[in-house]
Amino acid sequence: MNPEELEALIFAYLRDKLGVDDPELTRDSELVSSGLVDSGNLVRLATHLERIADITIPDRDIDVDHFDSVATIVDYVRGKLRG
């Protein structure tokens, strides 16, 4: 899965499953820090990423450092895919 595909899947999940429908949302927008995504939805997003990317995300990694923007999420998942 290339970064653009992953990014599109994350945006679709945010919009369709988590109700994040902000027309101003960009790949660098803060998701957690801004309150757009709460902790429960952050876990749902991580679970979705585990399924679509066939990776394991340890609970300790589900935090603002790795999941505060689509860009940081893509970087994190790509790193997990590389091993």
Secondary structure as the mmCIF struct_conf table of DSSP 4:
data_model
#
loop_
_struct_conf.conf_type_id
_struct_conf.id
_struct_conf.beg_label_comp_id
_struct_conf.beg_label_asym_id
_struct_conf.beg_label_seq_id
_struct_conf.end_label_comp_id
_struct_conf.end_label_asym_id
_struct_conf.end_label_seq_id
HELX_RH_AL_P HELX_RH_AL_P1 PRO A 3 ASP A 16
TURN_TY1_P TURN_TY1_P1 LYS A 17 LEU A 18
TURN_TY1_P TURN_TY1_P2 PRO A 23 GLU A 24
TURN_TY1_P TURN_TY1_P3 ARG A 27 ASP A 28
BEND BEND1 SER A 29 SER A 29
BEND BEND2 LEU A 31 LEU A 31
TURN_TY1_P TURN_TY1_P4 VAL A 32 GLY A 35
BEND BEND3 LEU A 36 VAL A 37
HELX_RH_AL_P HELX_RH_AL_P2 SER A 39 ALA A 53
TURN_TY1_P TURN_TY1_P5 ASP A 54 ASP A 54
HELX_RH_3T_P HELX_RH_3T_P1 ASP A 59 ASP A 61
BEND BEND4 ASP A 63 ASP A 63
HELX_RH_AL_P HELX_RH_AL_P3 VAL A 64 PHE A 67
BEND BEND5 ASP A 68 SER A 69
HELX_RH_AL_P HELX_RH_AL_P4 VAL A 70 ARG A 82
#
